Amino acid sequence: MAKTPAKGKHPRDLPEDHMMKTTIALGVPLFLGLAACMPAQTPPDAPDGAEGAAFFADNCVQCHGLNAQGAGAAAKGLRPQPRDLTLLARDNGGRFPQTKTLAYIYGDPAGDATDSHLQRVMPQFGEGMALDLVPVDLDGQLTPTPRALAGLLVYLESIQR
């Protein structure tokens, strides 16, 4: 049985197992406390704006235009006209509406019936993308989101004016 060190001894004079237990007892709560204070970081495999810009170029330019302001080549005959995507934050009190934007693009069937994909011209995205999901922070909740649409959100948020 190991002797308990006398009070007033220097830590270097304590037995090695006592030092280890003390380090763990103090270190673990300190580490967890510091980790809780760290800002949330983007997962390393999260898409960036470049991926979103590529998706936009392939799927959205025809209607929304190169500058995303709603003046694409196919926009002339559409009713309603494609939305100016650079004003989403302005029209939402200065905050980019990630959740609403994703729901609209993805094809939220529970959305407003007058604004559903069944009532509008914009195609529905999402069905074929369900196998490549990444976590996206939507209103403080990590939400599995198709990678292509997560990238599109990053891109759209970057072009707000």
GICORSUL-V946403 format. One record per residue. RES is the residue in one small letter. SS is DSSP state (hx for helix, st for strand, lp for the rest). PSI is psi in radians with two decimals (* if undefined). Layout:
res->RES ss->SS psi->PSI
res->RES ss->SS psi->PSI
This chain:
res->m ss->lp psi->2.29
res->a ss->lp psi->2.53
res->k ss->lp psi->2.52
res->t ss->lp psi->2.28
res->p ss->lp psi->2.58
res->a ss->lp psi->2.59
res->k ss->lp psi->2.56
res->g ss->lp psi->-0.01
res->k ss->lp psi->2.62
res->h ss->lp psi->2.49
res->p ss->hx psi->-0.55
res->r ss->hx psi->-0.29
res->d ss->hx psi->-0.04
res->l ss->lp psi->2.71
res->p ss->lp psi->2.62
res->e ss->hx psi->-0.73
res->d ss->hx psi->-0.56
res->h ss->hx psi->-0.72
res->m ss->hx psi->-0.73
res->m ss->hx psi->-0.80
res->k ss->hx psi->-0.72
res->t ss->hx psi->-0.74
res->t ss->hx psi->-0.78
res->i ss->hx psi->-0.77
res->a ss->hx psi->-0.60
res->l ss->hx psi->-0.61
res->g ss->hx psi->-0.76
res->v ss->hx psi->-0.90
res->p ss->hx psi->-0.63
res->l ss->hx psi->-0.80
res->f ss->hx psi->-0.81
res->l ss->hx psi->-0.68
res->g ss->hx psi->-0.75
res->l ss->hx psi->-0.69
res->a ss->hx psi->-0.65
res->a ss->hx psi->-0.44
res->c ss->hx psi->-0.20
res->m ss->lp psi->2.46
res->p ss->lp psi->2.59
res->a ss->lp psi->2.42
res->q ss->lp psi->2.66
res->t ss->lp psi->2.30
res->p ss->lp psi->2.53
res->p ss->lp psi->-0.44
res->d ss->lp psi->0.23
res->a ss->lp psi->2.50
res->p ss->lp psi->2.77
res->d ss->lp psi->-3.11
res->g ss->hx psi->-0.52
res->a ss->hx psi->-0.71
res->e ss->hx psi->-0.71
res->g ss->hx psi->-0.68
res->a ss->hx psi->-0.67
res->a ss->hx psi->-0.75
res->f ss->hx psi->-0.75
res->f ss->hx psi->-0.81
res->a ss->hx psi->-0.67
res->d ss->hx psi->-0.51
res->n ss->hx psi->-0.29
res->c ss->lp psi->-0.39
res->v ss->hx psi->-0.64
res->q ss->hx psi->-0.65
res->c ss->hx psi->-0.76
res->h ss->hx psi->-0.22
res->g ss->lp psi->2.85
res->l ss->lp psi->-0.61
res->n ss->lp psi->0.10
res->a ss->lp psi->0.38
res->q ss->lp psi->0.21
res->g ss->lp psi->0.26
res->a ss->lp psi->0.81
res->g ss->lp psi->2.95
res->a ss->lp psi->-0.61
res->a ss->lp psi->-0.04
res->a ss->hx psi->-0.48
res->k ss->hx psi->-0.70
res->g ss->hx psi->0.08
res->l ss->lp psi->2.45
res->r ss->lp psi->2.11
res->p ss->lp psi->2.82
res->q ss->lp psi->2.58
res->p ss->lp psi->2.52
res->r ss->lp psi->2.58
res->d ss->lp psi->1.86
res->l ss->hx psi->-0.12
res->t ss->hx psi->-0.08
res->l ss->hx psi->0.22
res->l ss->lp psi->-0.76
res->a ss->lp psi->-0.78
res->r ss->hx psi->-0.73
res->d ss->hx psi->-0.07
res->n ss->hx psi->0.65
res->g ss->lp psi->0.43
res->g ss->lp psi->0.00
res->r ss->lp psi->2.25
res->f ss->lp psi->2.16
res->p ss->lp psi->1.32
res->q ss->hx psi->-0.91
res->t ss->hx psi->-0.83
res->k ss->hx psi->-0.71
res->t ss->hx psi->-0.80
res->l ss->hx psi->-0.76
res->a ss->hx psi->-0.71
res->y ss->hx psi->-0.78
res->i ss->hx psi->-0.78
res->y ss->hx psi->-0.47
res->g ss->lp psi->0.89
res->d ss->lp psi->1.91
res->p ss->lp psi->-0.30
res->a ss->lp psi->0.05
res->g ss->lp psi->-3.14
res->d ss->lp psi->2.15
res->a ss->hx psi->-0.51
res->t ss->hx psi->-0.18
res->d ss->hx psi->0.37
res->s ss->lp psi->2.92
res->h ss->hx psi->-0.46
res->l ss->hx psi->-0.39
res->q ss->hx psi->-0.01
res->r ss->lp psi->3.00
res->v ss->lp psi->-0.52
res->m ss->lp psi->2.33
res->p ss->lp psi->2.75
res->q ss->lp psi->2.28
res->f ss->lp psi->2.72
res->g ss->lp psi->-0.78
res->e ss->hx psi->-0.83
res->g ss->hx psi->-0.03
res->m ss->hx psi->0.03
res->a ss->lp psi->-0.16
res->l ss->lp psi->-0.27
res->d ss->lp psi->1.45
res->l ss->st psi->2.54
res->v ss->st psi->2.67
res->p ss->st psi->2.29
res->v ss->st psi->2.34
res->d ss->st psi->1.84
res->l ss->st psi->1.92
res->d ss->lp psi->0.73
res->g ss->lp psi->0.09
res->q ss->st psi->2.13
res->l ss->st psi->2.14
res->t ss->st psi->2.18
res->p ss->st psi->2.17
res->t ss->st psi->2.43
res->p ss->st psi->2.32
res->r ss->hx psi->-0.78
res->a ss->hx psi->-0.71
res->l ss->hx psi->-0.55
res->a ss->hx psi->-0.74
res->g ss->hx psi->-0.69
res->l ss->hx psi->-0.71
res->l ss->hx psi->-0.77
res->v ss->hx psi->-0.79
res->y ss->hx psi->-0.86
res->l ss->hx psi->-0.69
res->e ss->hx psi->-0.56
res->s ss->hx psi->-0.32
res->i ss->lp psi->0.21
res->q ss->lp psi->2.52
res->r ss->lp psi->*
